Amino acid sequence: MPGMTSSVVKTLGEIKEIKTIDPCWGKPDIIAIADIPDQDALTQLVLSRIHGIEGVTQTDTHLVYRLKEARSK
């Protein structure tokens, strides 16, 4: 929903499993990264919690199989 990004970001920030939240210009409006122990927890997070946030109309979930942090210069 237009105009809801700030509210959605605030609500996402209250979810302990979500580690980063990045509002974006264009599509998607927000990219959030969560640390989830298993597929059941992911299902619960996305379908029950994130989809229940007012202003969330769609999610697109991608699984990271290996996380490598960039080296700082």
Protein Blocks (a to p, Z undefined) as FASTA:
>chain_A
ZZilmmmmmmmmmpmklmbdcddehjdfbdcddddfbfklmmmmmmmmmmmpghiabdcd
dddfbdcddddZZ
